[in-house]
Amino acid sequence: MGVFDFVVEPNARRRRGRQALSEKKRAAALFRVWHGVRELIGEAERLDDGELVHFLAVAQMLVEEKATTVAAGAAFEGIDTGLPN
């Protein structure tokens, strides 16, 4: 058994310190995620995968709940957030 040499090179691509998003931008980002999950639910329904639809519906509910707490419900005003059964 030989000896292994590990070479650690510094990471040239360092992440900048991210600033927290404003409430308005955070709500907008969550709203985009919510729409993406809604599209995924449509795809899962086309695949006739009930378990995946259920999982995604729960995820959508959690994103919706988070968005409404961030923006006090303003992000989802006037939008039908119910899913057809």
C-alpha positions in Angstrom: 0.0 0.0 0.0 1.4 3.4 -1.1 1.1 6.8 0.4 -1.4 9.1 -1.2 -0.7 12.8 -1.7 -3.7 15.1 -1.6 -3.4 18.4 -3.4 -5.8 21.1 -2.4 -6.0 24.0 -4.7 -7.7 27.2 -3.7 -11.1 27.7 -5.2 -10.8 30.5 -7.7 -14.5 31.0 -7.9 -15.6 32.2 -4.5 -19.1 33.2 -3.9 -19.8 36.7 -3.1 -21.6 37.4 0.2 -25.3 37.4 -0.8 -27.5 40.1 0.5 -30.9 39.1 1.7 -33.7 39.8 -0.8 -36.2 42.4 0.0 -39.6 41.1 0.9 -41.0 42.1 -2.5 -38.3 40.3 -4.4 -38.5 37.3 -2.1 -42.2 37.0 -2.6 -41.7 37.3 -6.4 -39.1 34.5 -6.3 -41.5 32.3 -4.3 -44.3 33.1 -6.7 -42.1 31.9 -9.6 -41.3 28.7 -7.7 -45.0 28.2 -7.1 -45.8 28.5 -10.8 -42.9 26.1 -11.6 -44.3 23.5 -9.2 -47.8 24.0 -10.7 -46.3 23.2 -14.1 -44.7 20.1 -12.7 -48.0 19.0 -11.2 -49.5 19.2 -14.7 -46.7 17.0 -16.1 -47.1 14.5 -13.3 -50.9 14.4 -14.0 -50.1 13.7 -17.7 -47.8 10.9 -16.6 -50.7 9.6 -14.4 -48.5 9.4 -11.4 -50.8 10.1 -8.4 -48.0 9.8 -5.8 -45.9 12.4 -7.5 -48.9 14.7 -8.0 -49.6 14.4 -4.2 -46.0 15.2 -3.3 -45.8 18.2 -5.6 -49.2 19.5 -4.3 -47.8 19.4 -0.8 -44.7 21.2 -2.0 -46.9 23.8 -3.7 -48.9 24.3 -0.5 -45.7 24.9 1.5 -44.3 27.4 -1.1 -47.7 29.2 -1.1 -47.8 29.3 2.7 -44.2 30.7 2.8 -45.0 33.3 0.1 -48.2 34.5 1.9 -46.3 35.0 5.2 -43.5 36.9 3.4 -45.8 39.2 1.4 -48.8 39.1 3.7 -50.8 37.4 0.9 -50.3 40.1 -1.7 -48.5 37.7 -4.1 -51.5 35.5 -4.5 -54.3 38.0 -4.6 -56.7 37.4 -7.4 -55.2 34.0 -8.4 -57.0 30.7 -8.2 -54.7 28.7 -6.0 -56.9 25.7 -5.8 -56.1 22.5 -7.7 -58.8 20.6 -9.5 -59.3 17.1 -8.1 
